[in-house]
């Protein structure tokens, strides 16, 4: 692995634990000489993970659409800020640059980015690890719902295993380093009635 993509909020959330986790992840990436690929903003958790990675001597590549450059306040003090034309271009470039994907707490944009790369893994479009850094139990309700989805027959339980979940950045990155994808088709066989 050379670089990891981090999806996270452009807001800080409601607890300092989110900010500290973003900073801890940034420091851990730099310590391991893993570059950070992220959404390119300098506000919220995005800014925290980028600043911490840079402060620890790491490489940071931000990718931001022109339409969001002002709202998310494009980060000019990183290794490389790439301004693209659309969200589709942003996500494609981030995916191409990264060897794995971690979601910190965030909102709809974070979820959409996470679910897209997880779907690609499920379909066999890539073999890169996908994970959640579950800070302060943030992702527990979502994980409960995802188990419900599998129980109701809309996802194979094995596809839940694609999503690596941890509360510690160092441990999660270790699990990424050891990740070996299991190729299994997505579709669930239903008995005809």
N, C-alpha and C positions, 0 to 999 in steps of 0.2 A: 504494500500500500504506500502511495505517495501523498495523496490528499484525501480528506474526508469532507463531504458536504454537510453543513449543519443548517437545518430548517428551524426557525424560531421566530418569536414574536417581534414586531416593531414597537411593542409596548413592553414595559417592565413587569407587568402582572401585579398581583396584590401582596406579595411577600418578598422580602430581601433574599430568601432562599433561591429564588429563580435567578436573580442577578449573580449571586455567588456561584451557582452551578454553571452558568454561562462562562464566568471568569475562570473557574476551575477547569472546565473543558478546554478553553482556549490555551491555558498554561500547559495542560497535558498534551495537547496537539503539538505545541512548540517543543516541549521536552522530548517528545518522540520523533521530532523532525518530520511531522506530518503537516502538510499544508492545509489551510482552511479555505474551503469554497463556501460562499454564503450569499445572501441576497443583496449585499452591497450598501446597506444603510448604516448610519451611525447612531441611530436612536434605538431605544428599547434593548431587548436581549441581543439583537443583531449587533448593535454597537459594542455591547459588553464583551461578547465572544471575540469580535474582531480586535478590539483594543487590547484584551488580555493576551491574545496570540501574538500580536505585534510587540507588546511590551516584553514578552518572553523571547523575542528574537525569531518568531515564526514567520512563514509566508502566508499572506492573506490575499485571496482573489475574490473580489466582490463582483456580482453580476446584477445590474439593475436596469429595468426598463426606463426609457426616457420619461414616460408618463408618471413614473413614481419617483424619479430622481429628486424632485423638490419635496414631496410629501414624506418620503422615508429618509430624506436628507442624505444624498449620496456621500459616502465616506471617502474623503480625499487623502487621508493619512494611512493608507494601506499599500501593500505591495503593488496591486494592480486593480483598478476599478474599470470594469467593462460596461459600457452603456449600450443596451440593445433596444430593438424596436418594439418588442412585445413580451408578454408573460411567457408565451410559448417559446420564444427564443431564449429567454432567461433560463427556463427549466431545462431546455435541451442542452444549453451550454454548461450549466451546472452539472448535469448528469454526465456529460462527456468529460469534464475536468476531474470528476471525483471517482474514487475507488470504493466508496461506501457512503452511507447516508445516516445521519443521526438527527432525530427530532427532539429538540428541547421543548418546553412549554410554548404555546403560541395559540393563534386563533385559526380562523377558517383557511387562510393562506397556507399556514403550516400544515394543517390537516390535508389540504388538497395536494400539496407537494409530497407529503409522506405517502398518502394513498396511491398516488401515481407511481412512484418508484417501487412501492410494495407490489402493486399490480403487475408492473413489468417483471419483477422477480418471480412472481407466481406464474406468469405466462412463459417464463424462460427467456425473456428478452435481454436480461443481464444476469450475471451471477455474483453481483456485489452485495455485501451485507447491508441490511436495513435495520435500524434500531431506534428505540425510544430511551431517552434519559429521563426516567420517571422521578421528577423532583417533587418532594412534598406530597406524594400520592396523586399528582396532577392527572396522570394517565389511568389511574385505577378504574374510574367509571367507564372509560372507553374500552379498556381491556375486558371488563365484565360484559359489555355489550358485544364485543367481538366473539367472546366465548358463546354468548347467546346465539349469535349469527351461525356459528358452527353447529351448535346443538340443534338449530332449526333447519339444518341441511342446506344452507346457502354458501358454506365454505367448508373445505376439508380441515379437520383439526391439524393436519400436518402443515397447512398453510399458515396457521398461527405460529408455528415454530420458526418460520422464516423471519418473523419479527423478533429481534433480540431485544430484551428489556432488562435494564439494570438501573440502579440508583446511584452508581458510582462511575464517573467518567473513565477512570483508569481501567476498571474491570470491564466496562463495555468495550473499550478499544482492544483489550486483550481478547475478548470474545470475537471481535471483528477479525483480528489477526488469525485466529484459529478457525474461522468460518469456512465450511465446505458445503456448497449448496447441494441439496438433494433434489434431483430433477423428478418431478411428478406432475402429470397433467392436471389441469385445473378442474376439469369437469367431474361432477359427482354422478355416478351411475345410479339411475332410479329404476327400480323394478317396475315393469309394466303391469298394470292391473287389469 
